[in-house]
């Protein structure tokens, strides 16, 4: 099966360099018309210039593709709406949104300013919300959409000094979980990409040898699959150095303890059984937890004389 994007229109945020640039170039090479969005700021979110986005557009056009530059900050909903309108005016539709824009303000939680926590949340979470909200009615109307959120192993599994970044990245998984359900009837598929790639945001976090191994282009195949017509839905794909994995939020079978005065002690005594991963499931919605709990309670009652 060949993956191509002829006739498709994509918006890629944070596409002036690094991973976002590779996303934009790859989509364009396979036929997509691309809005290359980038504020043009520093890694910490300061400053701004459309020149980085324009350079990527120039590269796409030189290769025979179609692209437009956009310098909107994803934190500005009005500017994001104007970006979507730019795509609609130029090409009449938006099929793909890759929410890639992000910043870092790393520091251990005890030393972190709340302003830095809020800003990272605003760019990653509200930035993705703004872009998704702006394209959602377009995708609903055309009964087609592919949305890729960029999560991170720092959110999925934790990383020292990245409480703000990790919280933001895990929030995007939660956003995906619900949007993937709500978008199904309109063939809007929403997925998450957890990349390991050498970009400006990772320069100070890894050795030179590791950075060389983690070419951002090696992550792109996962994005292309999630942006394609045959994309999965509600999937977290992890990618780095040409290796691809999937991450899942699972639910163990659990144990019915009851609600009496000794329930805390009983739970403590059986915690190993409660957390035992044998037979765990990947719930298809949040209702699975309640169904499991009520079901076990009812079984317990029916088995009690």
Buried (B, 14 or more C-beta within 10 A) or exposed (E): EEBEBEEBBBBBBBBBBBBBBBBBBBBBBBBBBBBBBBBBBEBBBEEBEBEBBBBBBEBBEEEEBBBBBBBBBBBBBEBBBEBBEBBBEBBEBBBBBBBBBBBBBBBEEEEBEEEBBEBBBBBBBBBBBBBBBBBBEBBBEBEBBBBBBBBBBBBBEEBEBBBBBBBBBBBBBBBBBEBBBEBEEBBBBBBBBBBBBBBEBBEEBBEEEEBEBBBBBBBBBBBBBBBBBEBBBBBBBBBBBEEBEEBEEEBBBBBBBEEEEEEEEEBEEBEEBEEBEEEBEEBEEEEEEEEBEEEBBEEEEEEEE
